[in-house]
């Protein structure tokens, strides 16, 4: 079953087919935090895998694999977005539902670009960075 | 969130995660997440809301993270 409505699916398919390089999605399963009341019936890990499978089905440029507690993940379920199969430190923790599905697609489109969409000035400043930074962005699906 | 991902793609020193706050309530609580997007850098809560690329980079390159 598709994760998109028919008109959306066509649009997403076109965007994914236009990627400069392939993108792999790694779904990481593992022990999950007790969900909020009301969400107990949902299997977040299975839903996450269903969404990633649905996305990968749309284009040859997007592939996926599933692993149980791989290294480099802090919580589960999680998705790593791997440009050309390379881990550059991009993670999505949780189920990308609702509005967050668009964010996941956006992250695949970004990872599939061979040139950064940042301004040249920004790239220069980042090139001078001499320490490691971990950026966490808390989001909600609505 | 996409901006954080763009930074991770552009710099080998930057890692970027999106975290679905309702699914990880204890972590979200510990980071005082009241509104989203909430930006946390090196484990320290920083600010809420989207900001332009230049401002975002100004903030993460601030001396506080040296």
N, CA and C atoms of all chains as a GROMACS GRO file, in nm:
protein
  624
    1UNK      N    1   0.085  -0.120   0.000
    1UNK     CA    2   0.000   0.000   0.000
    1UNK      C    3   0.088   0.124   0.000
    2UNK      N    4   0.050   0.220  -0.082
    2UNK     CA    5   0.130   0.342  -0.090
    2UNK      C    6   0.112   0.426   0.036
    3UNK      N    7   0.217   0.500   0.070
    3UNK     CA    8   0.207   0.590   0.185
    3UNK      C    9   0.156   0.726   0.140
    4UNK      N   10   0.138   0.743   0.008
    4UNK     CA   11   0.095   0.872  -0.047
    4UNK      C   12  -0.039   0.860  -0.118
    5UNK      N   13  -0.103   0.975  -0.136
    5UNK     CA   14  -0.216   0.979  -0.227
    5UNK      C   15  -0.159   0.985  -0.369
    6UNK      N   16  -0.242   0.944  -0.467
    6UNK     CA   17  -0.193   0.927  -0.604
    6UNK      C   18  -0.125   1.052  -0.659
    7UNK      N   19  -0.182   1.169  -0.639
    7UNK     CA   20  -0.124   1.290  -0.698
    7UNK      C   21   0.008   1.326  -0.630
    8UNK      N   22   0.013   1.304  -0.498
    8UNK     CA   23   0.138   1.330  -0.425
    8UNK      C   24   0.248   1.234  -0.470
    9UNK      N   25   0.209   1.109  -0.488
    9UNK     CA   26   0.307   1.006  -0.522
    9UNK      C   27   0.380   1.041  -0.651
   10UNK      N   28   0.306   1.088  -0.750
   10UNK     CA   29   0.367   1.126  -0.877
   10UNK      C   30   0.469   1.237  -0.859
   11UNK      N   31   0.433   1.334  -0.776
   11UNK     CA   32   0.523   1.448  -0.753
   11UNK      C   33   0.651   1.404  -0.684
   12UNK      N   34   0.635   1.320  -0.580
   12UNK     CA   35   0.752   1.274  -0.504
   12UNK      C   36   0.841   1.187  -0.593
   13UNK      N   37   0.777   1.104  -0.675
   13UNK     CA   38   0.852   1.016  -0.765
   13UNK      C   39   0.940   1.099  -0.859
   14UNK      N   40   0.884   1.207  -0.913
   14UNK     CA   41   0.959   1.293  -1.004
   14UNK      C   42   1.079   1.357  -0.933
   15UNK      N   43   1.054   1.405  -0.812
   15UNK     CA   44   1.163   1.468  -0.736
   15UNK      C   45   1.276   1.369  -0.708
   16UNK      N   46   1.237   1.246  -0.669
   16UNK     CA   47   1.339   1.146  -0.635
   16UNK      C   48   1.415   1.099  -0.759
   17UNK      N   49   1.345   1.090  -0.872
   17UNK     CA   50   1.411   1.046  -0.996
   17UNK      C   51   1.515   1.148  -1.042
   18UNK      N   52   1.502   1.273  -0.994
   18UNK     CA   53   1.593   1.379  -1.039
   18UNK      C   54   1.717   1.393  -0.950
   19UNK      N   55   1.735   1.303  -0.852
   19UNK     CA   56   1.851   1.314  -0.763
   19UNK      C   57   1.982   1.299  -0.840
   20UNK      N   58   2.086   1.371  -0.794
   20UNK     CA   59   2.218   1.362  -0.857
   20UNK      C   60   2.291   1.232  -0.818
   21UNK      N   61   2.261   1.184  -0.698
   21UNK     CA   62   2.330   1.062  -0.651
   21UNK      C   63   2.232   0.980  -0.566
   22UNK      N   64   2.256   0.848  -0.558
   22UNK     CA   65   2.163   0.763  -0.483
   22UNK      C   66   2.168   0.791  -0.332
   23UNK      N   67   2.059   0.764  -0.266
   23UNK     CA   68   2.049   0.783  -0.121
   23UNK      C   69   1.998   0.653  -0.060
   24UNK      N   70   2.068   0.610   0.046
   24UNK     CA   71   2.024   0.490   0.117
   24UNK      C   72   1.963   0.531   0.251
   25UNK      N   73   1.853   0.465   0.286
   25UNK     CA   74   1.791   0.490   0.416
   25UNK      C   75   1.813   0.366   0.503
   26UNK      N   76   1.870   0.387   0.620
   26UNK     CA   77   1.893   0.277   0.713
   26UNK      C   78   1.793   0.288   0.828
   27UNK      N   79   1.707   0.189   0.838
   27UNK     CA   80   1.610   0.186   0.947
   27UNK      C   81   1.671   0.108   1.063
   28UNK      N   82   1.679   0.172   1.179
   28UNK     CA   83   1.737   0.107   1.297
   28UNK      C   84   1.627   0.075   1.397
   29UNK      N   85   1.614  -0.054   1.427
   29UNK     CA   86   1.519  -0.098   1.530
   29UNK      C   87   1.593  -0.126   1.660
   30UNK      N   88   1.521  -0.110   1.771
   30UNK     CA   89   1.581  -0.141   1.901
   30UNK      C   90   1.477  -0.115   2.008
   31UNK      N   91   1.518  -0.122   2.135
   31UNK     CA   92   1.424  -0.098   2.244
   31UNK      C   93   1.366   0.042   2.235
   32UNK      N   94   1.233   0.054   2.244
   32UNK     CA   95   1.168   0.185   2.231
   32UNK      C   96   1.120   0.236   2.366
   33UNK      N   97   1.120   0.367   2.378
   33UNK     CA   98   1.067   0.431   2.498
   33UNK      C   99   0.916   0.406   2.506
   34UNK      N  100   0.863   0.397   2.627
   34UNK     CA  101   0.719   0.378   2.642
   34UNK      C  102   0.646   0.496   2.580
   35UNK      N  103   0.558   0.470   2.485
   35UNK     CA  104   0.492   0.581   2.418
   35UNK      C  105   0.390   0.652   2.507
   36UNK      N  106   0.348   0.768   2.462
   36UNK     CA  107   0.251   0.846   2.538
   36UNK      C  108   0.117   0.774   2.544
   37UNK      N  109   0.038   0.800   2.648
   37UNK     CA  110  -0.096   0.742   2.655
   37UNK      C  111  -0.173   0.776   2.528
   38UNK      N  112  -0.246   0.680   2.475
   38UNK     CA  113  -0.322   0.706   2.353
   38UNK      C  114  -0.249   0.657   2.230
   39UNK      N  115  -0.117   0.643   2.243
   39UNK     CA  116  -0.040   0.597   2.127
   39UNK      C  117   0.008   0.453   2.147
   40UNK      N  118  -0.041   0.390   2.249
   40UNK     CA  119   0.011   0.259   2.288
   40UNK      C  120  -0.014   0.150   2.184
   41UNK      N  121  -0.118   0.168   2.105
   41UNK     CA  122  -0.152   0.064   2.009
   41UNK      C  123  -0.063   0.067   1.886
   42UNK      N  124   0.014   0.174   1.871
   42UNK     CA  125   0.092   0.188   1.748
   42UNK      C  126   0.230   0.126   1.763
   43UNK      N  127   0.270   0.051   1.662
   43UNK     CA  128   0.404  -0.004   1.658
   43UNK      C  129   0.491   0.093   1.578
   44UNK      N  130   0.562   0.182   1.649
   44UNK     CA  131   0.637   0.290   1.583
   44UNK      C  132   0.744   0.235   1.489
   45UNK      N  133   0.812   0.130   1.534
   45UNK     CA  134   0.919   0.073   1.451
   45UNK      C  135   0.864   0.018   1.320
   46UNK      N  136   0.754  -0.057   1.328
   46UNK     CA  137   0.695  -0.116   1.208
   46UNK      C  138   0.644  -0.007   1.114
   47UNK      N  139   0.583   0.097   1.172
   47UNK     CA  140   0.532   0.208   1.090
   47UNK      C  141   0.647   0.282   1.021
   48UNK      N  142   0.755   0.302   1.094
   48UNK     CA  143   0.872   0.369   1.036
   48UNK      C  144   0.924   0.290   0.917
   49UNK      N  145   0.933   0.159   0.935
   49UNK     CA  146   0.982   0.073   0.826
   49UNK      C  147   0.887   0.078   0.707
   50UNK      N  148   0.757   0.086   0.734
   50UNK     CA  149   0.658   0.090   0.626
   50UNK      C  150   0.675   0.219   0.545
   51UNK      N  151   0.697   0.329   0.613
   51UNK     CA  152   0.714   0.458   0.544
   51UNK      C  153   0.840   0.456   0.458
   52UNK      N  154   0.949   0.405   0.515
   52UNK     CA  155   1.076   0.402   0.440
   52UNK      C  156   1.065   0.308   0.320
   53UNK      N  157   1.000   0.195   0.339
   53UNK     CA  158   0.980   0.100   0.230
   53UNK      C  159   0.899   0.167   0.118
   54UNK      N  160   0.794   0.240   0.158
   54UNK     CA  161   0.709   0.307   0.061
   54UNK      C  162   0.784   0.413  -0.017
   55UNK      N  163   0.873   0.482   0.051
   55UNK     CA  164   0.951   0.586  -0.015
   55UNK      C  165   1.051   0.525  -0.114
   56UNK      N  166   1.117   0.418  -0.069
   56UNK     CA  167   1.218   0.353  -0.155
   56UNK      C  168   1.153   0.289  -0.278
   57UNK      N  169   1.025   0.254  -0.267
   57UNK     CA  170   0.956   0.188  -0.378
   57UNK      C  171   0.933   0.285  -0.494
   58UNK      N  172   0.946   0.416  -0.466
   58UNK     CA  173   0.911   0.515  -0.568
   58UNK      C  174   1.022   0.540  -0.669
   59UNK      N  175   1.147   0.514  -0.632
   59UNK     CA  176   1.256   0.549  -0.724
   59UNK      C  177   1.375   0.457  -0.705
   60UNK      N  178   1.442   0.425  -0.815
   60UNK     CA  179   1.564   0.345  -0.808
   60UNK      C  180   1.675   0.420  -0.736
   61UNK      N  181   1.661   0.552  -0.725
   61UNK     CA  182   1.763   0.632  -0.657
   61UNK      C  183   1.761   0.616  -0.505
   62UNK      N  184   1.653   0.559  -0.452
   62UNK     CA  185   1.640   0.545  -0.308
   62UNK      C  186   1.633   0.398  -0.270
   63UNK      N  187   1.725   0.354  -0.185
   63UNK     CA  188   1.723   0.216  -0.137
   63UNK      C  189   1.714   0.219   0.015
   64UNK      N  190   1.688   0.105   0.075
   64UNK     CA  191   1.683   0.102   0.221
   64UNK      C  192   1.733  -0.032   0.272
   65UNK      N  193   1.775  -0.031   0.397
   65UNK     CA  194   1.803  -0.157   0.464
   65UNK      C  195   1.760  -0.142   0.610
   66UNK      N  196   1.741  -0.256   0.675
   66UNK     CA  197   1.690  -0.257   0.812
   66UNK      C  198   1.789  -0.329   0.900
   67UNK      N  199   1.825  -0.269   1.015
   67UNK     CA  200   1.917  -0.337   1.106
   67UNK      C  201   1.865  -0.328   1.249
   68UNK      N  202   1.907  -0.423   1.330
   68UNK     CA  203   1.868  -0.426   1.470
   68UNK      C  204   1.982  -0.370   1.554
   69UNK      N  205   1.956  -0.260   1.623
   69UNK     CA  206   2.054  -0.193   1.709
   69UNK      C  207   2.192  -0.176   1.645
   70UNK      N  208   2.199  -0.113   1.529
   70UNK     CA  209   2.331  -0.088   1.468
   70UNK      C  210   2.408   0.015   1.551
   71UNK      N  211   2.538   0.022   1.530
   71UNK     CA  212   2.619   0.122   1.602
   71UNK      C  213   2.587   0.262   1.551
   72UNK      N  214   2.601   0.361   1.642
   72UNK     CA  215   2.584   0.499   1.599
   72UNK      C  216   2.442   0.551   1.612
   73UNK      N  217   2.359   0.480   1.689
   73UNK     CA  218   2.222   0.527   1.713
   73UNK      C  219   2.197   0.537   1.862
   74UNK      N  220   2.124   0.642   1.901
   74UNK     CA  221   2.104   0.666   2.044
   74UNK      C  222   1.968   0.621   2.094
   75UNK      N  223   1.870   0.608   2.003
   75UNK     CA  224   1.737   0.566   2.043
   75UNK      C  225   1.666   0.511   1.920
   76UNK      N  226   1.550   0.450   1.946
   76UNK     CA  227   1.482   0.378   1.837
   76UNK      C  228   1.332   0.403   1.840
   77UNK      N  229   1.262   0.393   1.727
   77UNK     CA  230   1.318   0.366   1.594
   77UNK      C  231   1.392   0.488   1.541
   78UNK      N  232   1.480   0.463   1.445
   78UNK     CA  233   1.556   0.573   1.386
   78UNK      C  234   1.579   0.545   1.238
   79UNK      N  235   1.604   0.655   1.167
   79UNK     CA  236   1.639   0.643   1.025
   79UNK      C  237   1.768   0.721   1.004
   80UNK      N  238   1.867   0.661   0.939
   80UNK     CA  239   1.985   0.735   0.895
   80UNK      C  240   1.972   0.760   0.746
   81UNK      N  241   2.000   0.883   0.706
   81UNK     CA  242   1.994   0.918   0.564
   81UNK      C  243   2.138   0.919   0.512
   82UNK      N  244   2.168   0.829   0.418
   82UNK     CA  245   2.307   0.806   0.377
   82UNK      C  246   2.327   0.842   0.230
   83UNK      N  247   2.385   0.960   0.202
   83UNK     CA  248   2.412   0.995   0.062
   83UNK      C  249   2.518   0.901   0.005
   84UNK      N  250   2.485   0.838  -0.108
   84UNK     CA  251   2.578   0.743  -0.169
   84UNK      C  252   2.617   0.632  -0.071
   85UNK      N  253   2.531   0.602   0.025
   85UNK     CA  254   2.557   0.497   0.122
   85UNK      C  255   2.652   0.537   0.234
   86UNK      N  256   2.692   0.666   0.238
   86UNK     CA  257   2.791   0.710   0.336
   86UNK      C  258   2.723   0.774   0.458
   87UNK      N  259   2.768   0.737   0.578
   87UNK     CA  260   2.711   0.795   0.700
   87UNK      C  261   2.777   0.930   0.729
   88UNK      N  262   2.702   1.038   0.706
   88UNK     CA  263   2.756   1.172   0.733
   88UNK      C  264   2.694   1.231   0.860
   89UNK      N  265   2.625   1.147   0.938
   89UNK     CA  266   2.573   1.193   1.067
   89UNK      C  267   2.432   1.246   1.065
   90UNK      N  268   2.352   1.207   0.967
   90UNK     CA  269   2.214   1.254   0.959
   90UNK      C  270   2.119   1.146   1.014
   91UNK      N  271   2.042   1.185   1.115
   91UNK     CA  272   1.949   1.090   1.179
   91UNK      C  273   1.810   1.152   1.191
   92UNK      N  274   1.711   1.066   1.182
   92UNK     CA  275   1.575   1.104   1.222
   92UNK      C  276   1.532   1.005   1.330
   93UNK      N  277   1.506   1.054   1.451
   93UNK     CA  278   1.465   0.967   1.560
   93UNK      C  279   1.314   0.973   1.578
   94UNK      N  280   1.249   0.859   1.565
   94UNK     CA  281   1.104   0.852   1.580
   94UNK      C  282   1.038   0.820   1.448
   95UNK      N  283   0.906   0.819   1.453
   95UNK     CA  284   0.828   0.789   1.333
   95UNK      C  285   0.799   0.919   1.257
   96UNK      N  286   0.843   0.927   1.131
   96UNK     CA  287   0.819   1.050   1.055
   96UNK      C  288   0.678   1.054   0.998
   97UNK      N  289   0.582   1.084   1.082
   97UNK     CA  290   0.443   1.086   1.036
   97UNK      C  291   0.396   1.230   1.022
   98UNK      N  292   0.278   1.244   0.960
   98UNK     CA  293   0.221   1.377   0.942
   98UNK      C  294   0.316   1.467   0.865
   99UNK      N  295   0.332   1.587   0.915
   99UNK     CA  296   0.415   1.685   0.847
   99UNK      C  297   0.560   1.638   0.838
  100UNK      N  298   0.602   1.553   0.931
  100UNK     CA  299   0.742   1.509   0.932
  100UNK      C  300   0.777   1.418   0.814
  101UNK      N  301   0.676   1.362   0.750
  101UNK     CA  302   0.704   1.283   0.629
  101UNK      C  303   0.766   1.374   0.522
  102UNK      N  304   0.712   1.496   0.513
  102UNK     CA  305   0.767   1.593   0.416
  102UNK      C  306   0.912   1.625   0.451
  103UNK      N  307   0.943   1.632   0.582
  103UNK     CA  308   1.081   1.659   0.624
  103UNK      C  309   1.174   1.545   0.584
  104UNK      N  310   1.125   1.422   0.600
  104UNK     CA  311   1.208   1.306   0.561
  104UNK      C  312   1.236   1.310   0.410
  105UNK      N  313   1.132   1.339   0.333
  105UNK     CA  314   1.151   1.348   0.188
  105UNK      C  315   1.250   1.461   0.156
  106UNK      N  316   1.234   1.573   0.227
  106UNK     CA  317   1.326   1.686   0.208
  106UNK      C  318   1.469   1.646   0.238
  107UNK      N  319   1.489   1.565   0.342
  107UNK     CA  320   1.625   1.524   0.378
  107UNK      C  321   1.684   1.433   0.270
  108UNK      N  322   1.601   1.349   0.209
  108UNK     CA  323   1.649   1.264   0.099
  108UNK      C  324   1.687   1.350  -0.020
  109UNK      N  325   1.605   1.452  -0.050
  109UNK     CA  326   1.635   1.539  -0.163
  109UNK      C  327   1.766   1.614  -0.140
  110UNK      N  328   1.787   1.659  -0.015
  110UNK     CA  329   1.913   1.730   0.017
  110UNK      C  330   2.033   1.636   0.002
  111UNK      N  331   2.017   1.515   0.057
  111UNK     CA  332   2.128   1.419   0.054
  111UNK      C  333   2.159   1.376  -0.089
  112UNK      N  334   2.059   1.385  -0.176
  112UNK     CA  335   2.077   1.342  -0.315
  112UNK      C  336   2.139   1.448  -0.404
  113UNK      N  337   2.166   1.566  -0.347
  113UNK     CA  338   2.229   1.673  -0.426
  113UNK      C  339   2.381   1.658  -0.422
  114UNK      N  340   2.445   1.672  -0.538
  114UNK     CA  341   2.591   1.661  -0.538
  114UNK      C  342   2.655   1.792  -0.493
  115UNK      N  343   2.578   1.903  -0.502
  115UNK     CA  344   2.632   2.031  -0.453
  115UNK      C  345   2.545   2.083  -0.340
  116UNK      N  346   2.608   2.140  -0.238
  116UNK     CA  347   2.536   2.190  -0.122
  116UNK      C  348   2.440   2.302  -0.160
  117UNK      N  349   2.325   2.307  -0.091
  117UNK     CA  350   2.235   2.419  -0.116
  117UNK      C  351   2.262   2.536  -0.021
  118UNK      N  352   2.368   2.526   0.057
  118UNK     CA  353   2.407   2.639   0.143
  118UNK      C  354   2.474   2.749   0.059
  119UNK      N  355   2.469   2.872   0.112
  119UNK     CA  356   2.534   2.984   0.045
  119UNK      C  357   2.686   2.963   0.047
  120UNK      N  358   2.758   3.010  -0.056
  120UNK     CA  359   2.905   2.997  -0.060
  120UNK      C  360   2.970   3.052   0.067
  121UNK      N  361   2.917   3.163   0.117
  121UNK     CA  362   2.972   3.223   0.239
  121UNK      C  363   2.958   3.127   0.358
  122UNK      N  364   2.844   3.060   0.365
  122UNK     CA  365   2.822   2.963   0.474
  122UNK      C  366   2.922   2.848   0.464
  123UNK      N  367   2.945   2.800   0.343
  123UNK     CA  368   3.038   2.688   0.323
  123UNK      C  369   3.179   2.727   0.366
  124UNK      N  370   3.217   2.851   0.335
  124UNK     CA  371   3.350   2.900   0.376
  124UNK      C  372   3.363   2.900   0.527
  125UNK      N  373   3.260   2.949   0.595
  125UNK     CA  374   3.265   2.956   0.741
  125UNK      C  375   3.270   2.815   0.802
  126UNK      N  376   3.195   2.722   0.744
  126UNK     CA  377   3.194   2.585   0.797
  126UNK      C  378   3.328   2.516   0.774
  127UNK      N  379   3.394   2.550   0.664
  127UNK     CA  380   3.523   2.487   0.633
  127UNK      C  381   3.626   2.523   0.739
  128UNK      N  382   3.606   2.638   0.807
  128UNK     CA  383   3.701   2.682   0.909
  128UNK      C  384   3.670   2.623   1.047
  129UNK      N  385   3.564   2.544   1.055
  129UNK     CA  386   3.521   2.487   1.184
  129UNK      C  387   3.625   2.387   1.235
  130UNK      N  388   3.670   2.409   1.361
  130UNK     CA  389   3.776   2.323   1.413
  130UNK      C  390   3.733   2.237   1.530
  131UNK      N  391   3.603   2.228   1.552
  131UNK     CA  392   3.554   2.142   1.660
  131UNK      C  393   3.429   2.068   1.611
  132UNK      N  394   3.395   1.963   1.684
  132UNK     CA  395   3.279   1.883   1.644
  132UNK      C  396   3.152   1.942   1.704
  133UNK      N  397   3.046   1.944   1.626
  133UNK     CA  398   2.917   1.995   1.673
  133UNK      C  399   2.809   1.889   1.649
  134UNK      N  400   2.726   1.871   1.752
  134UNK     CA  401   2.610   1.784   1.739
  134UNK      C  402   2.486   1.870   1.750
  135UNK      N  403   2.408   1.874   1.646
  135UNK     CA  404   2.286   1.957   1.646
  135UNK      C  405   2.165   1.865   1.654
  136UNK      N  406   2.084   1.885   1.759
  136UNK     CA  407   1.958   1.811   1.771
  136UNK      C  408   1.842   1.908   1.751
  137UNK      N  409   1.751   1.872   1.665
  137UNK     CA  410   1.633   1.955   1.640
  137UNK      C  411   1.510   1.877   1.684
  138UNK      N  412   1.445   1.927   1.791
  138UNK     CA  413   1.322   1.861   1.836
  138UNK      C  414   1.205   1.908   1.751
  139UNK      N  415   1.128   1.812   1.702
  139UNK     CA  416   1.015   1.843   1.614
  139UNK      C  417   0.891   1.768   1.662
  140UNK      N  418   0.776   1.807   1.611
  140UNK     CA  419   0.653   1.731   1.635
  140UNK      C  420   0.584   1.712   1.501
  141UNK      N  421   0.498   1.610   1.492
  141UNK     CA  422   0.440   1.577   1.361
  141UNK      C  423   0.332   1.674   1.314
  142UNK      N  424   0.289   1.768   1.398
  142UNK     CA  425   0.180   1.856   1.354
  142UNK      C  426   0.228   1.999   1.337
  143UNK      N  427   1.496   2.219   1.037
  143UNK     CA  428   1.555   2.087   1.045
  143UNK      C  429   1.638   2.056   0.920
  144UNK      N  430   1.583   2.096   0.804
  144UNK     CA  431   1.660   2.070   0.682
  144UNK      C  432   1.790   2.149   0.681
  145UNK      N  433   1.787   2.268   0.743
  145UNK     CA  434   1.909   2.348   0.750
  145UNK      C  435   2.016   2.273   0.830
  146UNK      N  436   1.976   2.213   0.941
  146UNK     CA  437   2.072   2.135   1.022
  146UNK      C  438   2.128   2.019   0.938
  147UNK      N  439   2.043   1.954   0.860
  147UNK     CA  440   2.089   1.845   0.774
  147UNK      C  441   2.185   1.896   0.666
  148UNK      N  442   2.154   2.016   0.613
  148UNK     CA  443   2.245   2.073   0.511
  148UNK      C  444   2.383   2.098   0.570
  149UNK      N  445   2.385   2.141   0.697
  149UNK     CA  446   2.514   2.167   0.763
  149UNK      C  447   2.591   2.035   0.780
  150UNK      N  448   2.519   1.929   0.818
  150UNK     CA  449   2.585   1.799   0.837
  150UNK      C  450   2.640   1.746   0.703
  151UNK      N  451   2.566   1.772   0.596
  151UNK     CA  452   2.612   1.729   0.464
  151UNK      C  453   2.736   1.807   0.422
  152UNK      N  454   2.743   1.934   0.466
  152UNK     CA  455   2.850   2.021   0.420
  152UNK      C  456   2.978   2.009   0.504
  153UNK      N  457   2.966   1.963   0.630
  153UNK     CA  458   3.084   1.959   0.717
  153UNK      C  459   3.099   1.823   0.785
  154UNK      N  460   3.216   1.763   0.773
  154UNK     CA  461   3.238   1.634   0.841
  154UNK      C  462   3.240   1.648   0.993
  155UNK      N  463   3.249   1.772   1.043
  155UNK     CA  464   3.251   1.792   1.188
  155UNK      C  465   3.112   1.807   1.248
  156UNK      N  466   3.010   1.813   1.164
  156UNK     CA  467   2.874   1.836   1.214
  156UNK      C  468   2.787   1.713   1.194
  157UNK      N  469   2.719   1.675   1.302
  157UNK     CA  470   2.617   1.570   1.296
  157UNK      C  471   2.483   1.635   1.327
  158UNK      N  472   2.377   1.591   1.263
  158UNK     CA  473   2.247   1.654   1.285
  158UNK      C  474   2.138   1.548   1.299
  159UNK      N  475   2.059   1.563   1.404
  159UNK     CA  476   1.947   1.471   1.426
  159UNK      C  477   1.817   1.549   1.441
  160UNK      N  478   1.711   1.495   1.386
  160UNK     CA  479   1.578   1.541   1.420
  160UNK      C  480   1.522   1.441   1.520
  161UNK      N  481   1.455   1.490   1.622
  161UNK     CA  482   1.401   1.401   1.725
  161UNK      C  483   1.253   1.432   1.741
  162UNK      N  484   1.171   1.330   1.722
  162UNK     CA  485   1.027   1.348   1.734
  162UNK      C  486   0.994   1.356   1.883
  163UNK      N  487   0.957   1.476   1.928
  163UNK     CA  488   0.949   1.504   2.072
  163UNK      C  489   0.841   1.422   2.143
  164UNK      N  490   0.728   1.398   2.078
  164UNK     CA  491   0.621   1.326   2.149
  164UNK      C  492   0.655   1.178   2.169
  165UNK      N  493   0.749   1.129   2.088
  165UNK     CA  494   0.784   0.988   2.098
  165UNK      C  495   0.895   0.961   2.200
  166UNK      N  496   0.967   1.067   2.235
  166UNK     CA  497   1.075   1.054   2.333
  166UNK      C  498   1.053   1.157   2.443
  167UNK      N  499   0.942   1.140   2.518
  167UNK     CA  500   0.900   1.244   2.613
  167UNK      C  501   1.002   1.272   2.724
  168UNK      N  502   1.072   1.172   2.773
  168UNK     CA  503   1.164   1.199   2.884
  168UNK      C  504   1.284   1.280   2.834
  169UNK      N  505   1.330   1.249   2.713
  169UNK     CA  506   1.440   1.327   2.656
  169UNK      C  507   1.393   1.470   2.627
  170UNK      N  508   1.272   1.483   2.570
  170UNK     CA  509   1.218   1.615   2.539
  170UNK      C  510   1.203   1.697   2.668
  171UNK      N  511   1.158   1.631   2.776
  171UNK     CA  512   1.145   1.699   2.906
  171UNK      C  513   1.280   1.750   2.954
  172UNK      N  514   1.382   1.665   2.940
  172UNK     CA  515   1.514   1.702   2.992
  172UNK      C  516   1.574   1.819   2.912
  173UNK      N  517   1.524   1.840   2.791
  173UNK     CA  518   1.573   1.951   2.708
  173UNK      C  519   1.474   2.068   2.710
  174UNK      N  520   1.379   2.064   2.805
  174UNK     CA  521   1.280   2.172   2.820
  174UNK      C  522   1.211   2.206   2.688
  175UNK      N  523   1.168   2.103   2.617
  175UNK     CA  524   1.102   2.129   2.489
  175UNK      C  525   0.956   2.169   2.514
  176UNK      N  526   0.926   2.297   2.488
  176UNK     CA  527   0.788   2.346   2.502
  176UNK      C  528   0.731   2.382   2.367
  177UNK      N  529   0.816   2.435   2.280
  177UNK     CA  530   0.771   2.462   2.144
  177UNK      C  531   0.877   2.412   2.048
  178UNK      N  532   0.837   2.388   1.925
  178UNK     CA  533   0.929   2.333   1.826
  178UNK      C  534   0.935   2.424   1.704
  179UNK      N  535   1.041   2.416   1.623
  179UNK     CA  536   1.159   2.334   1.650
  179UNK      C  537   1.244   2.392   1.764
  180UNK      N  538   1.294   2.303   1.849
  180UNK     CA  539   1.386   2.345   1.955
  180UNK      C  540   1.524   2.294   1.918
  181UNK      N  541   1.619   2.387   1.920
  181UNK     CA  542   1.754   2.354   1.876
  181UNK      C  543   1.844   2.329   1.997
  182UNK      N  544   1.910   2.214   1.996
  182UNK     CA  545   2.002   2.176   2.104
  182UNK      C  546   2.140   2.152   2.039
  183UNK      N  547   2.242   2.219   2.092
  183UNK     CA  548   2.375   2.203   2.035
  183UNK      C  549   2.468   2.142   2.140
  184UNK      N  550   2.535   2.035   2.104
  184UNK     CA  551   2.624   1.962   2.196
  184UNK      C  552   2.556   1.935   2.330
  185UNK      N  553   2.429   1.898   2.323
  185UNK     CA  554   2.355   1.858   2.442
  185UNK      C  555   2.300   1.971   2.526
  186UNK      N  556   2.318   2.096   2.481
  186UNK     CA  557   2.269   2.212   2.558
  186UNK      C  558   2.159   2.283   2.479
  187UNK      N  559   2.039   2.298   2.539
  187UNK     CA  560   1.930   2.367   2.470
  187UNK      C  561   1.970   2.510   2.434
  188UNK      N  562   1.938   2.554   2.310
  188UNK     CA  563   1.982   2.685   2.265
  188UNK      C  564   1.868   2.781   2.234
  189UNK      N  565   1.785   2.748   2.138
  189UNK     CA  566   1.677   2.839   2.102
  189UNK      C  567   1.562   2.762   2.037
  190UNK      N  568   1.448   2.832   2.023
  190UNK     CA  569   1.330   2.776   1.958
  190UNK      C  570   1.305   2.851   1.828
  191UNK      N  571   1.260   2.780   1.729
  191UNK     CA  572   1.212   2.846   1.608
  191UNK      C  573   1.314   2.847   1.496
  192UNK      N  574   1.261   2.867   1.375
  192UNK     CA  575   1.346   2.870   1.256
  192UNK      C  576   1.415   3.006   1.248
  193UNK      N  577   1.542   3.005   1.209
  193UNK     CA  578   1.616   3.131   1.188
  193UNK      C  579   1.686   3.121   1.052
  194UNK      N  580   1.721   3.237   0.993
  194UNK     CA  581   1.790   3.233   0.864
  194UNK      C  582   1.925   3.161   0.874
  195UNK      N  583   1.969   3.110   0.760
  195UNK     CA  584   2.095   3.034   0.753
  195UNK      C  585   2.212   3.108   0.819
  196UNK      N  586   2.227   3.238   0.786
  196UNK     CA  587   2.341   3.312   0.839
  196UNK      C  588   2.336   3.319   0.993
  197UNK      N  589   2.215   3.342   1.045
  197UNK     CA  590   2.198   3.353   1.191
  197UNK      C  591   2.226   3.217   1.257
  198UNK      N  592   2.175   3.111   1.197
  198UNK     CA  593   2.196   2.976   1.251
  198UNK      C  594   2.345   2.947   1.262
  199UNK      N  595   2.418   2.980   1.155
  199UNK     CA  596   2.563   2.954   1.156
  199UNK      C  597   2.634   3.045   1.255
  200UNK      N  598   2.592   3.173   1.263
  200UNK     CA  599   2.648   3.263   1.365
  200UNK      C  600   2.638   3.198   1.503
  201UNK      N  601   2.521   3.144   1.531
  201UNK     CA  602   2.497   3.090   1.666
  201UNK      C  603   2.577   2.964   1.693
  202UNK      N  604   2.582   2.872   1.596
  202UNK     CA  605   2.655   2.747   1.626
  202UNK      C  606   2.807   2.767   1.624
  203UNK      N  607   2.852   2.875   1.557
  203UNK     CA  608   2.996   2.902   1.556
  203UNK      C  609   3.037   2.992   1.673
  204UNK      N  610   2.940   3.029   1.757
  204UNK     CA  611   2.969   3.119   1.869
  204UNK      C  612   3.073   3.058   1.961
  205UNK      N  613   3.153   3.144   2.027
  205UNK     CA  614   3.262   3.095   2.113
  205UNK      C  615   3.215   3.002   2.224
  206UNK      N  616   3.088   3.008   2.261
  206UNK     CA  617   3.035   2.922   2.367
  206UNK      C  618   3.059   2.774   2.338
  207UNK      N  619   3.074   2.738   2.212
  207UNK     CA  620   3.091   2.597   2.178
  207UNK      C  621   3.237   2.559   2.158
  208UNK      N  622   3.328   2.654   2.188
  208UNK     CA  623   3.470   2.621   2.170
  208UNK      C  624   3.520   2.539   2.287
   0.00000   0.00000   0.00000
